[in-house]
Amino acid sequence: MKKRLLTGLVGLALAGGIFWGFHSNHSAENPLAQSKEQTFMLLTDVHFLAPELHDSGKAFTFIKATAAGKDLEYQTQSLQAFVAEALATKPQGVIITGDLTLNGEKISGEQLAKELAPLKEQGIALYCLPGNHDLYDGWARSFHGDKQAKTAQISPEDFKKIFPDGYKDAHSTAPDDLSYALSVSPDYRFVLLDSNHYPMTESRAQPATGGSIRDSTMTWLETQLKEAQQNHQQTLVFLHHNLLQHNDTVNQGYVLDNAAEVKKLLKDYGVKVVFSGHIHAQDIMAEDDLTEIVTSSYNIIDHGYGLLKLSDSQVAYDRKTISVSDWAKGKPGLPAEVYQHDTYLKDLFLNDGERLAYETLLNQGITDKDTLETGADFLGQVNLDFFQGNDWRTTAEVAELKKDPGYQLLAQDKFLKDYLDGVLQDKNLADQHWHSK
């Protein structure tokens, strides 16, 4: 229930390093572009499930009901809407910081790459990192009729083949995982860190939620930071797990196990901003001079993504959203839910938050319909605001919300009270925009 609101480590490289190693024509001194101004689009937590892995039967209906507000039905259309937006924006690249698939289904990864292929055809690079659901995930399943069936899992080697751009363009890759570094311009270096815990063979276990940066990758990371400093490049870091604690109540498994060590290293080398995902919520916060920007999951509510603009003097981030309903206008033959997708997606997310309230209150013996709806409506809206990054409220506004009968009712449950108190008011930074000083 709590997780809805918000295994082993990779060890030795195989075949003497051939498995992980990749020979690139690019070097730190030979950046991918000379342009002083660049734009990148940032996605995370797409959780794509290939349509051929399910029908509309009982098994898929069940998994949809447990999907925590994710849209598993019309993902192809929402991806096509994103591709249309990207082709109009013409960024240098699209960066996806993990959880590309629902649960590491190889077919889902391959189909996602096909959906995004028009980007490459127009010269837009696709730089991907795995998330905790992407590699050797024992939950990889197909859903047909009333049966779930195991389906092929993505291996680390598969991941590099399915999403090759980052590894082809990298000037360096980490020795023991899927981390890599890109010299994108004379002014900027991107370091994409694999923060996930996964086995080295097919798994029968659920995916590990938590993550950390491996010791060997820490050594490699410091080398990248030193080189960037010597080349007068600013380093931007991307990963799946969070470096900072964005929620006081729900954070275990979301913040890196060795976050303190990683933060110290980044601060020692003057890294100013880190980009991540994993919690599905939009949030920007700073600790000392280090800012972390968490982009909301593309697969919930308003299809949020980040627009990252780089110049020789500034890094700027803006949260953007995509209206699948607008994209669908004038396109015949689509399901009714696609034409009304904005409303459909919002209702899907609201209903999930409301369901949690209903379960909690019913467990407390509350059965009155009006009382249940009061609590459910309040939690659904507050949860929506938090995940969209619309929780920048004054103390006076929070005080008024706490007078609401819905809050008063839910606050009788300690977990929900702690959760609500944490998400009603963002006390750090506003979550829609950020730029370096």
N, C-alpha and C positions, 0 to 999 in steps of 0.2 A: 504493500500500500504506500509506504513512504517513498519507495523508489520510483513509483509512478509519478509523483510530483517532481519531481525533478528528473596452460596455466603456468604455467612455468615460464621463466624468462628465456629469451633466445640465447643460446650459448655459442658453441663454436661454429665458425663458418665451414661449410662443406667444401670438400675437394680443394683444400688448400687455399680457400678464398675465392675460388671461381664462382661459387654460388652467389655471393654477395657482390663481388667485384664488378666494375663496369668501366670500360675504357672510353673516355669522352674526348672529343676534339676541343672542348672548351677548357679554359683555364681561368684562374682568378684574375690574371693580367689581361685576359682576352674576353671581356664581358659579352653577354648575349646581344646587347644593344648599346649604342653610344648616346641615345636620346637622354636629355636632361629631364624630360617629363614622360611619365609612364602611368598607365592605368591598369589595374587588375580587379577582377571580380572574385569575391570570396564566398564560397559555399561551405556548408558543413552539415553533417548528419542528414544526408539525403535518404538513407534507409530504403533503397530501391529494391523492390521485389519484382522480378521479371514476370510479366503476365502469363507466360507459359507454365509457370510454377503453381498456378492456382486456377480454380474455376469459381463458381459462386455457391459452392456446396457448404455443408455443415462445418467442415474443418476450417475452411477459410473464414466463414462467418465468425467462428469462435476466435480465431487469431486477430481478426479486426477488432473484436470487442475488448481485447487485451492490449491494444496497440498504443495506449496512452495518448490519444488524440492525433496519432499519425494517420495520414491518408494513404491507404494501401491499394485503393481502387482505381484512382485516376492519375497515377504517377507519370505515365507516359505523356499525358497531355500537359502536366505541370512542367515536365522537363522540356517539352517542345516550346512551351511559353518562355522558359528561361533561355533556351538557345536563340529564340527570336530576339530576345532582349540583348543577349550578348552580341549577336551579329550586328545589331543596331548601334551598340555602344562601342564596339571594336576595341576591346582592351588588348594589351599585349598577352595576357594570359588569364585563365581561370584557375583558382587554387581551391582544392577541396580538402579540408582538414579532417578527414576520417568519417567512418561509418557511412561509406558509400552504399553499402548493401544492407538489407534487413538483418540477415544473420550469416553473412559470408558465403552465400550461394554462388558458385562459380558462374552459373548461367546468368545470375543477376548482374555480376560484374561485367561480363561480356556484353550483355544487352545494354547496360548503362553506357559503356564505351561506344556502342553503336549509336545510341541516342545523342551522344555528345560529339559524334564524328564531324558534323558540319562545322564545328569550331575549327578543327584542324585544317579542313579544306579551305578556310579563309585565313589561315596563318595565325590562329589564336591557340597558344599552347595550353595544355591541360596538365597542371601540376598537382598530383594527388599524394596524399598520405593515408595509410590505413588507420582505422579506428578500432576500438576494442571488439567490434562486431564483425570485422572483415576477414580475419585470417584464421584458418583452421578452427572454425566455430562449430561445435557439436550440435548447435541448434539449427543448422542449415537444413531446411525442409521444403518439400512441395506439399500442396494442399489440394486434394481432389476428392470430391464426394465427401464422405465422412472420415477419410483417412489422411493422416500425415505420413510422408515417406522421406527417408533420408535422401539428400541430393549432394552432388559433388561439392567439396569445400575448396575455397581459395587458399592456395599455398603462398608463401612469400614470393617464390619464383613466378607463380602465376600472376601475382599482383604486378610485378615489374613488366610482364609481357602484356597484360591487359591495359595498363596505364603507363606506357613507356616514356612519355615526354620528359618527365622530371629526371629520369635516370640517363636519358640521352643528352640532355642539356646540362646536367650537373658537371661541375668541375671537380667535385669530390663526393664520395659516398662513404658512409660509416662502415667499419669492418664487420660488424656483427648484427646489423639490422637494416631497416629500410630508410634510414635517415640519409639526407643528401643536401648539398649546398649548391646554390646558383649565384653566379656573379651576373646580376641582371643588368647592371649599368656601371659606369665608373664610380657612381655615388652610392650604390646599394648592393648589398649581398643578402640573399634569402637563405635561411637555414631551416629546413623542414625536418622536424624531429619525430622519429618513431617512438612513441611513449608507451606502447602496448605490451601486455603480457600474453604470450601465446605459445603453444607447443610447437614442436618441429615436425610433427606428423599429424595425420587426421585425428580429430578429437571426437570423443563421445560426451564431453562435458559442456556445460554452459560456458559462455565467454566470461573471462575475468573482467570485472568492472574497473578495477584499479589499474594504475600504471606507474611507471617510473622511467627515468633515463638510465640506461646501462652504464656501468663504469667505463667500458671501452668507448662508448659514445660520448661520455663526458670528456674524455681525453681528446677525442676527435673534435668535439664542439669547441674546446678551448683553442685548438689549432686554427679552426675557422675564425674564431673571434680575434685571435692574434693577427692572422693574415689580413683580415678586413681592416683592422686598426692600422696596420702598416701600409695598406693601400688607400687609406683615407676613405674607406667605405663605411656607411652606416649599416649595421646588421639588423634585419627584421627576422624574428623567430616565429615559426608556425608549428603547432602541435595539436593533438586531439585533446588530451587531458588538460586540466586547468593548473596554472601555476599559483594563482591566488584563490582564496576562499570567498566565493561569490554568494554563498548562502550559509547562514549560521546554523541552520537546522539540518539541511541535506547537503553534506559535503564529502562524507567518507566514500572513497572510490572515485571521486571526481577530481580531487586535488592530487597532484603527483605525490607518491610516497616520499620521494626525496626532493620535495619542492624547495626546502630551505637551502640545500646544496646548489640546486640549479639557479635559484634566485641570486645567491651570492656570486656565482660565476658570471651571470649576465650583468649584474650591477658592477662588478669589478671591471668589466670591459665596456661599460657605458651604454649597454643596450637599453633603449627607451621604450620599446613597445613589443608586445607578444600577442599573437592571435591564436585563439583556440575555439573549441566547441564543447561537445560531450554533454553539457547540462541541458541542451535544447533551448535555453532561455537567452535573451539578449541582455548583456550586461557589460558595462565598462567600469573598471575600477583601477585605482592607482595605489601603489605602496611605495612611499618615498618617491624616487624619480622613475620608477618602472610602472608602466601602464599595461594592463591586460584587457584586450577586447575579445569578448566572447560573442560570436554571431549566433543568432537563433537558428534552430533546425529549419532547413528548407522544407521539411515535410510536414510542418504544422502551421496552424493559423494562417498568417498572411504571406507565406513563402518569402521570408526575409533573406537578404544576402547583403554582403558588404561591398562597397565600392571604395577601393583603395587607390588614392592618387599620390604619386611621388613627383617631387621636383627637387632641384638641387638644394632648396632651402627648407622644405617642409614635407612631412608625411600627413596626409589627411584621410580620414575614414568617415563614410556616411552609410547609415543603414538605409537600404532600399527594399521595396517590396514589389512583387509581381502579381498582377490581377489576371488570373487564368480566365475569368469571366470576360474581361476586355479582349484578351487574346482570341477567345473563341468566337467573338462576334463576326458574323459573315461567313463562318465555316459550317457548312451543312453536315448533317448526319452524325453529330456528336451526341452523347448522352445528355439528358436534361440537367444532370448534376454538374456537368462541365460548363454549360451556359450560366449556371447559377453557382459556380464553384466558390466564389468568395464567401457567400452565405453558408454554403455546405461545409466548407472547411472551418469556419468560425464555430458553427453549431457542433461540429465533431469535437472540437477542442473544449468548448464550454461544457458539453455533455460529459466529458471525461472528468473534469473537475467537479462537476455537480454529483457525479456518481460516487466520488470519494466522500463527499459530504453526506449523501444518503446512507452509505454503508456505516460511517462513523456514528451518525445519529440513531440509526436503527439498532446498532449494537448497544446503544445507551438506553434502549427501550422506548425511544420517541417514535411514535407512529402517526401522529396527526399530519395530514397531508399539507396543510398550510404552513405548519412549523417546519416540516422537512424542506419545502420549497424555499422558505426564507433563508435557511442555511445554505442550501444548494446554490441559489442564485448569487449569494454573496461570495462564496468561495469560487464559483465559476468565473465571475467577473474579475476578482482580485488576482486569480491565477492567470487569467488572460492578460491583464495589464503587466504583470511581472514578466511573463514570457515574451511579450512584445517590447519590453523595455520602456513601458509607460508608467513607471512607478516613482517618478520624480515628484514627490508631494511635499507640501509644507507641513510643519508640525501641527498647525491648526487644522489642515485638511485631514490629517491622520486622526486627530482627536475627534473630529466629526464622524469619521468612518467607524471609530470604535464605539460610538453611540448607536450604531446601526443594530437592529435586532438580530441580524444575521451574524455579525461579529460576536455579540453577546452570547448567542447560542453556541457557536462553534468554539468559543474560548473556554468552554467548560471542559474540552478535551485538551490535555496538556500539549500533545504533539501539534495539533492544529493551531492552538494559541501561539506556540513558539514559531511555527511556520508563518502564520499570518503576520505576527509582529515583525518578522524578518523581511517579508515581501511587500508590506504596505508602503514602506518608505525607503527609497534608495538614499543612503546617507553619504555616498561617495561621489561618483561622477554621473552626469546625465548620460543616457545610453544610446542616443541616436547618432551623435556626431563626436568626432575627436580630431584634433590636429596637434602636431608637435609644436613646441614653443620656438 
